Amino acid sequence: MPLGWRQIAILLLLAGSALSVPSAIGKKKEKHGTDEPQMSERRRAVHTLNRLTFGPRPGDVQRVAAIGVDRWIDQQLHPEKIDDRALETRLAPFQTLRMNTREIVENFPPPQVIQAIVDGKGSLPSDPTKRAVYEAQLERREEKQERKQAAAGGEVANANSAHLTDEQRMRGDEDLKASDIQVASLLEMSPDQRFKAVLGMSPDRERLLLTSLKGNREKFLDGFTPPQRETIVALNNPQQVVDEELVEGKVLHATYSERQLQEVLTDFWFNHFNVFIGKGADHYLLTSYERDVIRRHAMGKFEELLVATAQSPAMLFYLDNWLSVGPNSDVANGIPKRAHDDWKRRAKSNGPVRQSKGKRSGLNENYGRELMELHTLGVNGGYTQNDVTEVARVFTGWTLKQPWQGGGFEFDERMHEPGDKIVLGHRIKSKGEKEGREVLHLLARHLSTARFICSKLAMRFVSDNPPPALVDRMGQTFLKKDGDIREVLRTMFESPEFWREDTYRAKVKTPLEFAVSALRASGSDVSDALPIARQIQNMGMPLYGMQPPTGYSMKAETWVNSSALLGRMNFALALSSGKLKGAQVNPEQLLEEGQTTSPVGAFDPQQVLAVLEDSLLAGDVSQQTHETIAARLSDPQVTQRKLDDPARSANIGIIEGLLLGSPEFQKR
């Protein structure tokens, strides 16, 4: 972006102290000359789309207003009735999104699976395509081992290896040049021939070839079927396929799903029950976690969602509960399986048996603490450290069967702590796995849980500081309806607090919400979501990348600073000018769709600005933002003319980009 436009961007950002004061509201009232406490139907439609979706698309406001806001909300509360086949078509190339965890592991093996083959505990697949991926990883592992051995060979060996490295480097340069030539020849082949040629190479030649692709990767993969594309990437790094498809799926779900409320809630609940993708096996466990646990239960009963997360391999692995062993359990005391029944009888009749001196209990309190502090009761929910320990004892034995092989939840009684437990003043009698179910039931129906969950929902949909009266009513519904999330949402959406004027465009978007809302508002066609995900990461929100279990903040203070907002402006201008890889926009089409009366003269920047303000922001533009942009509309970069040109059409992309990066668009 030229320096002049960067200065304009900074002026726009300064204009909105915008982000702390709902200036757009004042502008709207001036414009319509009304002080009505209730929103107009069109305004209600805008508000609904800003809160229940990832942002309106061109024409959405008119469609929702025509259907009726209340009827549209009711449709969104029943996503199973909404046709989402268009999204399914976009997701079709990403096979891992439809696989169970075991299938993902088998097709894109992690290092542990490769090691099992080396140790003679596994075998290569018979399918030649899968086999090529395994062989490439075996080759890589062998080279890594050789490097380790060379590094441990002492000073003489190091001197020799330094000499060999120079020779190898020269040969490597020659090999890379040869690979460049080979890439050129392969590009002349049909996609099928090209794919077969790659599979016919030795693993080291495959790696050299893939290294030499550099900027030609997309051209090289052009015409490949989805499985072929996945295989080529997997030859270099199988885990990369799983991670990238998960990330692309999130962006595409948010951008294109017609079940928008379900996707907003999927993002909300994933953040609430956060799992970090960088924790070992969670690279492979998150696909099923988001699809089968979070999205599936997003609008069901909270207790069902809570149980599903507690038994999820992703959560068990992330918070290490799968390794938690009771201090007095069979495993902790080294009791062999054949003595298990006798041990149970003694434990039942005599109470818990203390561990022998020097034994490590292996009790892990991570899940017990987060279950109460973050998932249910809240930090001020009335529990004690003793409750944390007791809950941890309850969930011993809730473990995983071979997580690196894609195994699921299982209860191992030999790891479980025997004896009764006391949780929040309730006696939990010793009964194995059922103890955990009883605790989850207790927590799911607790008053503190109702308040905490409803407060967070209201924070997401209403205000950073939600009205206590609203939270109380939502909490009453939560308790009365057994934690029915759909009914709690209905209470919120039917409340006067949700429709108050001071809630209109009062929530600052997270980087994910901002990026996706820009894609939707501009009518972008996303052909590759990875560059978009990288931009979201650059704005401070790597997808699935929040390491602490707290998840990302929903409050404005986290996301409002000059550096972050300038990054958003750069994203908006790159998108609207066609410089953002993976997303194609047509500003002229957006202009045409925004014309509600007579056609707009494309030669008149002021008219273009007026139409885009309405189509992108529903006219909610502060006077300061409008004047900052309007004052620069005579700039040759906007009019796209030279000094001696009589006239040329306005640069619609720049005007669109400035509006997408404006303070008003940052809010929903």
Secondary structure, DSSP 8 states (H G I E B T S, - for coil): --HHHHHHHHHHHHHTGGGTS-HHHHHHHHHHT---SS--HHHHHHHHHHHHSS---TTHHHHHHHH-HHHHHHHHT-GGGS--HHHHHHHTT-GGGGS-HHHHHHHS--HHHHHHHHTTSS---SSHHHHHHHHHHHHHHHHHHHHHHHHTSHHHHHHHHHHHHHHHHHHHHHHHHHHHHHHHHHHTS-HHHHHHHHHTS-HHHHHHHHHHHGGGHHHHHTT--HHHHHHHHHHH-HHHHHHHHHHHHHHHHHHH-S-HHHHHHHHHHHHHT---TTSTTHHHHHHHIIIIIIIHHTTSBHHHHHHHHHT-HHHHHHTTGGG---TTSTTTTT--GGGHHHHHHHHHHH------TT-------HHHHHIIIIISS-TTSS--HHHHHHHHHHTTTEEES-GGGT--EEE-GGGS--S-EEETTEEE-S-THHHHHHHHHHHHT-HHHHHHHHHHHHHHHT-SS--HHHHHHHHHHHHHTTTBHHHHHHHHHTSGGGG-GGGTT-SB--HHHHHHHHHHHTT-EES-SHHHHHHHHHTT--TT---STT----SHHHH-SHHHHHHHHHHHHHHHTT-STTEE--HHHHHHHT--SS---TT-HHHHHHHHHHHHHTT---HHHHHHHHTTTTSHHHHT--TT-S-----HHHHHHHHHTSTTTTB-
